[in-house]
Amino acid sequence: EDLLARRTRLCYEHRDRGLAAAEEVADLAGELLGWDEERKSAELASYRSRCEAEEKAEGIRSEAEAQLVRAEAPETTPFIDVAPEVDG
């Protein structure tokens, strides 16, 4: 998901949101990152869910409602806050 959505921006640059390339990208990433088939399948499923949610959200006029629809797509990798604590 990260590669297609954030790093290559295929999800924004192609009408199909990069779905045609998703499996090949997952194969390449999986080889480099040591993913097993289960992880690769999970990454692909997550990206497809994200694309479906994004497509649904496009038809909604209210940005707040659209964000709720986008949030329905599960994240594969949890966000880890590594910023240092700031006192003040």
Summary of the structure (lengths in Angstrom):
residues: 88
radius of gyration: 15.1
end to end distance: 35.9
largest distance: 48.5
contacts: 197
relative contact order: 0.14
helix: 62%
strand: 0%
